[in-house]
Amino acid sequence: MITVFTCEDQFDDMMTCIYDAWASRLGHSNVRLLTEPLGTPELFCTYRHVDAQPEKPESVARTIRQKISRRAFQMVCRAAMSDQDDKLDAIYRFLNLGFYVGASVTDCLQHPAVMRLFELDRKVSNEAHYFKEFIRFASYENRVLVSHIEPKSNVLSLVSPYFSDRLPSENWMIIDDGRRLAMVHPADQECYLTSLSPDEMRELSQKPDDAFVDLWKGFFTHIGIRQRYNPRCQRTMLPLWYRKNMTEFQ
C-alpha cells in the first residue's frame, strides 16, 4: 500500500510535507508526494493531507544546506517553482539520495533522481531568463509601472531582483495573471510578494492610458527590415505564448 502525502503548492507546505513523509518511517519506496489540486485518485493508495507548520520548513532547509550543500538547496527552491505535477516527489527522491551522497550529489546526473531535479531546475531558470527580456511595463495614471505575465512556472521571485536593480527609484508591479500574484516594488524600497483579489485583478487589467505604448509600437514596426522578415525564425526566438502581454504584439 502506497501512502501519498499531499499539500498546497506553496514552498512552506512542500517542505512540511517532505518532513512528515520522512518522519513517517513508512519507507521511501512506500511513499509518494504530490501537490494539490490532485487528479483522479489512484487505487490501493492512502492519502494524507499536510498543512504547513512554522518550524518544519526551516528545519528541512537548514538540514539541506548543512548535510548536502547550498547549491542543492537553491536547486530545490527553483524546482519547487515548477509547474510539473511530479516536482515534489522529484525533490524528495533527490534529497533521499543527497543525504546519503553529500554535496557531490548535484554532479551525479547519471542518477534518474538527480537528472529529473536538474531538468526542473533548468526549465524554471530558463523561463525566468526569458521573462527578464520579454516583460513590458506600462504606466498607470503616471504613478506605477505595471506588467502582466502568464508564466508556466512561478518565477516572480527570480525575475524581480533583475528589475529591482535596474529600476530602484520607480514604483512598479509585475503581475502573474494565472496565479493572481504580484511582485510590488515601492520606489527605493524592497519589493514584496502579495496576492490579488478578483476586483484588484480587474482594475489592474484595464488598458493603460500610456502614450509610450504607441511610441514603442511605432518603433517596433519601423525598426524591422521588411526584406528580412522571417516569422518562423521569430517564433523560434520568441515563442507565441510569450507574446500575449507584450506591447508590440497587442
C-alpha positions, 0 to 999 in steps of 0.5 A: 500500500502506497501512502501519498502525502499531499499539500498546497503548492506553496514552498512552506507546505512542500517542505512540511510535507517532505518532513512528515513523509520522512518522519513517517518511517513508512519507507521511501519506496512506500511513499509518494508526494504530490501537490494539490489540486490532485487528479483522479485518485489512484487505487490501493493508495492512502492519502494524507493531507499536510498543512504547513507548520512554522518550524518544519520548513526551516528545519528541512532547509537548514538540514539541506544546506548543512548535510548536502550543500547550498547549491542543492538547496537553491536547486530545490527552491527553483524546482519547487517553482515548477509547474510539473505535477511530479516536482515534489516527489522529484525533490524528495527522491533527490534529497533521499539520495543527497543525504546519503551522497553529500554535496557531490550529489548535484554532479551525479546526473547519471542518477534518474533522481538527480537528472529529473531535479536538474531538468526542473531546475533548468526549465524554471531558470530558463523561463525566468531568463526569458521573462527578464527580456520579454516583460513590458511595463506600462504606466498607470495614471503616471504613478506605477509601472505595471506588467502582466505575465502568464508564466508556466512556472512561478518565477516572480521571485527570480525575475524581480531582483533583475528589475529591482536593480535596474529600476530602484527609484520607480514604483512598479508591479509585475503581475502573474495573471494565472496565479493572481500574484504580484511582485510590488516594488515601492520606489527605493524600497524592497519589493514584496510578494502579495496576492490579488483579489478578483476586483484588484485583478480587474482594475489592474487589467484595464488598458493603460492610458500610456502614450509610450505604448504607441511610441514603442509600437511605432518603433517596433514596426519601423525598426524591422527590415521588411526584406528580412522578415522571417516569422518562423525564425521569430517564433523560434526566438520568441515563442507565441505564448510569450507574446500575449502581454507584450506591447508590440504584439497587442 
